[in-house]
Amino acid sequence: MGRAGGRPPAAGPPTRTRSGTRTRQQPPPDRPRARPQERPVTRPNFLYLGPDKAGSSWLHDVLIRHPQVFMPEAKDLYFFDRYYDRGLGWYLGQFRAAGPQHRVVGEVCQDYLAAPEAPGRIHASLGDDVRFMATLRDPAERAWSSYLYMLKHGEEPGTFLEALEGRPELLEHGRYGTQLQRYAERFGLERVHVAVFDDLGADPQAFVDPLLAWLGLDRMVLGEDLLAVRLPAGRARSLPVARAARWAAARVRELDGANLVGRVKRSPLVQRALYAPLADGKPVMSDEERAAVHDALAGEVALVDELTGLGLRGRWGWPAAAPAAAGPGAAPSARTPRTA
């Protein structure tokens, strides 16, 4: 029964000491209350690495709906490249809501594959027990799609050939061989699930089934909305508004509002308000433009085939890599693949 009126408990019955003095027993001191156990910090055990323009938004939508997976609402936390100075505590805080029912905890970030510093930072922060995924898209098609994305959002990079010169990320994000090699050296390639973007377009269910099995997750039957094509090529309804929207999204991210950005970007209403379908269909890359990417990245595709055995050069119709000019003792590179 509780104490009425907050009065202190009565002292115990009187006792007699050796000298005959009568005293009263003092009540035992209040025991300190036990602190509630803090929930253990959950560390991610899965990261989608990239590249961009290879289905990362779709994959995030799939995984965030799986009952055995926890992911933040925000795609692209960019912690291991742009925001590493925020500290590991900030990053782990993005996963505080993960529970014991979640076998896989992680994120989808399209830039980690291309960021040279990312593998070392991931290893230092999360250790060895991490699995990865990369979805490889024909580098020429990926660069072209990224170029169209720039135009869609109000950027003015010039022609595609001019953009290849002035926007180095168009080619750098397609250096898959070099990028996969960095993760292979740090973690082992057996910890990287390498998928092919063409398979996603051909059969989304068959694309995701091997990934879920590899992660030890139950099979998930995709709904009609995930089987349909999403976010087709489009143009900004208003270039100034599109530029302002991108600027605002970047500022909100800087203020730790990535989850808000994620919710807004996934909104069909927002997409329809900002962008309109292309009236004449999606522009097509010319043979000259495609050849420029082939010349720059043929060695990278050859290195991917050496690392993975996927046979992408033949599948994508790429030419053989030209031998690179290397002096005596030159280190192996993407253009001079390492041989046994």
C-alpha positions as CSV (number, residue, x, y, z in Angstrom):
1,M,0.0,0.0,0.0
2,G,1.4,3.4,-0.9
3,R,2.5,6.0,1.6
4,A,-0.3,8.5,2.4
5,G,0.4,12.2,2.1
6,G,4.1,11.6,1.4
7,R,4.8,11.1,5.2
8,P,8.1,9.3,6.0
9,P,7.7,5.7,7.3
10,A,7.5,5.2,11.0
11,A,10.6,4.2,12.9
12,G,10.8,0.6,14.2
13,P,10.0,-0.5,17.7
14,P,12.3,0.7,20.5
15,T,15.3,-1.4,21.4
16,R,17.6,-1.4,24.5
17,T,21.4,-0.9,24.1
18,R,24.0,-2.4,26.5
19,S,24.0,0.8,28.5
20,G,20.3,0.6,28.9
21,T,19.5,3.5,26.6
22,R,16.3,3.0,24.7
23,T,16.6,3.8,21.0
24,R,14.4,3.3,18.0
25,Q,15.4,1.4,14.9
26,Q,15.8,3.6,11.9
27,P,14.1,2.6,8.7
28,P,16.3,1.2,6.0
29,P,17.5,3.8,3.4
30,D,15.6,3.9,0.2
31,R,17.1,1.6,-2.4
32,P,18.2,3.3,-5.6
33,R,15.9,2.6,-8.5
34,A,17.3,0.4,-11.2
35,R,18.0,2.3,-14.4
36,P,16.0,1.0,-17.3
37,Q,18.2,-1.0,-19.7
38,E,19.3,0.9,-22.7
39,R,18.4,-0.6,-26.0
40,P,21.5,-1.9,-27.7
41,V,22.7,0.1,-30.7
42,T,21.9,-1.6,-34.0
43,R,24.6,-1.4,-36.6
44,P,23.7,-1.8,-40.2
45,N,24.6,-5.1,-41.8
46,F,23.7,-4.3,-45.4
47,L,24.5,-1.4,-47.7
48,Y,23.5,-0.8,-51.3
49,L,26.5,0.8,-52.9
50,G,25.3,2.1,-56.3
51,P,25.7,3.3,-58.9
52,D,23.2,6.0,-59.6
53,K,20.6,5.6,-62.4
54,A,20.5,1.9,-61.8
55,G,17.3,1.3,-60.0
56,S,18.3,2.4,-56.5
57,S,15.0,4.2,-55.8
58,W,13.0,1.1,-56.8
59,L,15.2,-1.2,-54.6
60,H,14.7,1.1,-51.6
61,D,10.9,1.0,-52.1
62,V,11.1,-2.8,-52.2
63,L,13.3,-3.3,-49.2
64,I,11.6,-0.7,-47.0
65,R,8.3,-2.7,-47.3
66,H,9.9,-6.1,-46.3
67,P,8.8,-6.9,-42.8
68,Q,12.3,-8.4,-42.0
69,V,14.2,-5.3,-43.2
70,F,14.7,-2.0,-41.5
71,M,15.7,1.0,-43.5
72,P,15.4,4.8,-42.9
73,E,12.8,6.6,-44.9
74,A,15.6,8.5,-46.6
75,K,17.4,7.0,-49.5
76,D,21.0,8.2,-49.8
77,L,22.2,9.2,-46.3
78,Y,25.6,9.9,-47.9
79,F,27.3,9.3,-44.5
80,F,30.4,7.5,-45.7
81,D,31.2,10.1,-48.3
82,R,29.6,13.6,-47.7
83,Y,28.6,13.6,-44.1
84,Y,31.2,11.5,-42.3
85,D,32.1,14.4,-40.1
86,R,28.7,14.1,-38.4
87,G,30.1,11.2,-36.5
88,L,29.1,7.5,-36.1
89,G,26.6,8.3,-33.3
90,W,24.6,10.4,-35.8
91,Y,24.7,7.6,-38.4
92,L,23.6,4.9,-36.0
93,G,20.8,7.1,-34.8
94,Q,19.2,6.7,-38.2
95,F,18.6,3.0,-37.3
96,R,17.4,3.4,-33.7
97,A,13.9,2.1,-34.6
98,A,15.2,-1.2,-35.8
99,G,14.0,-4.2,-33.7
100,P,14.7,-7.9,-33.2
101,Q,12.4,-8.8,-36.0
102,H,14.6,-7.1,-38.5
103,R,17.2,-9.5,-39.8
104,V,18.6,-6.9,-42.2
105,V,19.3,-3.4,-41.2
106,G,20.8,-1.0,-43.7
107,E,20.5,1.7,-46.3
108,V,20.5,2.4,-50.0
109,C,23.0,5.0,-51.1
110,Q,23.9,5.3,-54.7
111,D,27.3,7.1,-54.2
112,Y,29.2,4.6,-52.0
113,L,30.4,2.5,-54.9
114,A,32.1,5.5,-56.6
115,A,33.5,7.1,-53.4
116,P,37.2,6.0,-53.0
117,E,37.1,6.7,-49.2
118,A,33.9,4.8,-48.5
119,P,35.2,1.2,-48.1
120,G,37.8,2.2,-45.5
121,R,35.2,4.3,-43.6
122,I,32.6,1.5,-43.7
123,H,35.2,-1.0,-42.4
124,A,36.3,1.3,-39.6
125,S,32.7,2.1,-38.6
126,L,30.9,-1.2,-39.1
127,G,33.6,-3.9,-39.2
128,D,33.7,-7.0,-41.4
129,D,30.2,-8.3,-40.9
130,V,28.5,-6.2,-43.7
131,R,27.0,-7.3,-46.9
132,F,26.8,-5.1,-50.0
133,M,24.9,-4.9,-53.3
134,A,25.8,-3.2,-56.6
135,T,23.6,-3.1,-59.7
136,L,25.7,-2.6,-62.8
137,R,24.2,-0.8,-65.8
138,D,25.8,-0.5,-69.2
139,P,28.1,2.5,-68.4
140,A,27.2,4.3,-71.6
141,E,23.5,4.0,-70.8
142,R,24.1,5.0,-67.2
143,A,26.1,8.1,-68.2
144,W,23.4,9.1,-70.8
145,S,20.6,8.6,-68.2
146,S,22.5,10.8,-65.7
147,Y,22.9,13.4,-68.4
148,L,19.2,13.4,-69.1
149,Y,18.6,13.7,-65.3
150,M,20.7,16.9,-65.3
151,L,18.6,18.4,-68.1
152,K,15.4,17.3,-66.4
153,H,16.4,19.2,-63.2
154,G,17.3,22.4,-65.0
155,E,21.0,22.1,-65.3
156,E,22.8,23.2,-68.5
157,P,25.8,20.9,-69.0
158,G,26.0,21.5,-72.8
159,T,25.9,18.6,-75.3
160,F,26.5,15.1,-74.0
161,L,30.1,15.1,-75.4
162,E,30.7,18.5,-73.7
163,A,29.3,17.1,-70.5
164,L,31.7,14.2,-70.6
165,E,34.5,16.7,-70.5
166,G,33.0,19.2,-68.0
167,R,31.2,16.8,-65.6
168,P,33.7,14.1,-64.8
169,E,31.3,12.2,-62.6
170,L,29.5,11.0,-65.8
171,L,32.4,8.7,-66.5
172,E,33.8,8.3,-63.0
173,H,30.6,6.7,-61.7
174,G,30.9,4.1,-64.5
175,R,34.4,2.8,-63.4
176,Y,32.8,-0.3,-62.0
177,G,35.9,-2.5,-62.2
178,T,38.1,-0.2,-60.1
179,Q,35.2,0.4,-57.7
180,L,34.4,-3.3,-57.1
181,Q,38.1,-4.0,-56.7
182,R,38.3,-1.6,-53.8
183,Y,35.5,-3.5,-52.0
184,A,37.0,-6.9,-52.9
185,E,40.3,-5.9,-51.4
186,R,38.7,-4.6,-48.2
187,F,35.9,-7.1,-47.6
188,G,36.1,-9.9,-50.2
189,L,34.0,-10.0,-53.3
190,E,31.9,-12.8,-51.9
191,R,30.3,-10.2,-49.6
192,V,29.0,-8.2,-52.6
193,H,25.9,-9.2,-54.5
194,V,26.5,-8.0,-58.0
195,A,23.3,-7.7,-60.1
196,V,22.7,-6.5,-63.6
197,F,20.3,-3.6,-64.3
198,D,19.0,-5.3,-67.5
199,D,17.5,-8.1,-65.4
200,L,15.5,-5.6,-63.4
201,G,13.8,-4.3,-66.5
202,A,13.2,-7.9,-67.8
203,D,11.7,-9.4,-64.6
204,P,11.6,-7.4,-61.4
205,Q,10.5,-10.4,-59.3
206,A,13.3,-12.6,-60.6
207,F,15.7,-9.7,-60.0
208,V,14.9,-9.4,-56.3
209,D,14.4,-13.0,-55.4
210,P,18.1,-14.0,-55.4
211,L,19.0,-10.9,-53.3
212,L,16.4,-11.7,-50.6
213,A,17.6,-15.4,-50.5
214,W,21.2,-14.3,-50.3
215,L,20.3,-12.0,-47.3
216,G,18.5,-14.8,-45.6
217,L,15.1,-13.2,-45.9
218,D,11.7,-14.6,-46.8
219,R,10.5,-14.3,-50.3
220,M,8.4,-11.2,-51.0
221,V,5.8,-11.2,-53.8
222,L,6.0,-7.8,-55.5
223,G,2.8,-5.8,-55.8
224,E,1.6,-4.3,-59.1
225,D,3.0,-0.9,-58.2
226,L,6.5,-2.4,-57.9
227,L,6.2,-4.3,-61.1
228,A,5.3,-1.2,-63.1
229,V,7.8,1.2,-64.6
230,R,8.2,4.2,-62.3
231,L,9.5,7.8,-62.8
232,P,9.9,7.7,-66.6
233,A,12.1,10.2,-68.4
234,G,10.6,13.7,-68.2
235,R,11.3,17.4,-68.3
236,A,10.9,20.1,-65.8
237,R,7.6,22.0,-66.1
238,S,9.5,25.1,-65.0
239,L,13.3,25.1,-64.9
240,P,13.5,27.8,-62.2
241,V,11.1,25.8,-60.0
242,A,13.1,22.6,-60.6
243,R,16.3,24.3,-59.7
244,A,14.7,25.8,-56.6
245,A,13.4,22.4,-55.6
246,R,16.9,20.8,-55.9
247,W,18.4,23.6,-53.9
248,A,15.8,23.3,-51.2
249,A,16.3,19.5,-50.9
250,A,20.1,20.0,-50.6
251,R,19.6,22.6,-47.8
252,V,17.1,20.3,-45.9
253,R,19.7,17.5,-46.0
254,E,22.3,19.8,-44.6
255,L,19.9,20.4,-41.7
256,D,19.5,16.7,-41.0
257,G,16.2,16.4,-42.8
258,A,17.0,13.5,-45.1
259,N,13.9,11.5,-44.1
260,L,11.7,14.5,-45.0
261,V,13.5,14.7,-48.4
262,G,12.9,11.0,-48.9
263,R,9.2,11.2,-48.2
264,V,8.7,14.2,-50.6
265,K,10.8,12.7,-53.4
266,R,8.7,9.5,-53.3
267,S,5.4,11.4,-53.6
268,P,3.8,10.9,-57.0
269,L,2.0,14.3,-56.5
270,V,5.3,16.1,-56.2
271,Q,6.7,14.3,-59.2
272,R,3.7,15.2,-61.4
273,A,3.8,18.8,-60.2
274,L,7.4,19.3,-61.0
275,Y,7.9,17.2,-64.1
276,A,6.0,16.4,-67.3
277,P,6.5,13.4,-69.7
278,L,8.6,14.1,-72.7
279,A,6.3,14.8,-75.7
280,D,8.7,13.2,-78.2
281,G,9.8,10.3,-76.1
282,K,13.2,9.8,-74.5
283,P,16.2,11.1,-76.5
284,V,18.5,8.5,-77.9
285,M,22.3,8.5,-77.7
286,S,24.1,8.7,-81.0
287,D,26.8,6.2,-82.1
288,E,29.5,8.9,-81.7
289,E,28.4,9.6,-78.1
290,R,28.3,5.9,-77.3
291,A,31.7,5.4,-78.8
292,A,33.2,8.2,-76.6
293,V,32.1,6.3,-73.5
294,H,33.3,3.0,-74.9
295,D,36.7,4.5,-75.5
296,A,36.9,5.8,-71.9
297,L,35.6,2.8,-70.0
298,A,36.2,-0.4,-72.1
299,G,39.0,-1.4,-69.7
300,E,36.6,-1.1,-66.7
301,V,34.1,-3.5,-68.3
302,A,36.9,-5.9,-68.9
303,L,38.0,-5.7,-65.3
304,V,34.4,-6.4,-64.1
305,D,34.3,-9.5,-66.2
306,E,37.6,-10.6,-64.8
307,L,36.4,-10.1,-61.2
308,T,32.9,-11.5,-61.6
309,G,32.7,-13.7,-64.6
310,L,29.5,-12.0,-65.7
311,G,30.4,-11.7,-69.3
312,L,29.1,-8.1,-69.5
313,R,31.3,-7.1,-72.4
314,G,29.5,-9.5,-74.7
315,R,26.1,-8.9,-73.1
316,W,26.4,-5.1,-73.5
317,G,28.0,-5.2,-76.9
318,W,31.2,-3.5,-75.8
319,P,34.5,-3.6,-77.8
320,A,37.5,-5.2,-76.4
321,A,39.6,-3.0,-74.2
322,A,42.7,-1.4,-75.8
323,P,45.9,-2.2,-74.0
324,A,47.0,0.7,-71.9
325,A,50.5,2.1,-72.2
326,A,52.3,1.4,-69.0
327,G,55.9,1.9,-68.1
328,P,58.0,-0.7,-66.3
329,G,56.8,-1.4,-62.8
330,A,53.5,0.4,-63.4
331,A,50.8,-0.6,-61.0
332,P,47.8,-2.6,-62.4
333,S,44.8,-0.4,-63.2
334,A,41.4,-0.7,-64.7
335,R,42.9,-0.4,-68.2
336,T,45.6,-3.0,-67.3
337,P,43.8,-5.7,-65.4
338,R,45.6,-7.7,-62.8
339,T,46.4,-11.2,-64.0
340,A,47.2,-14.3,-62.0
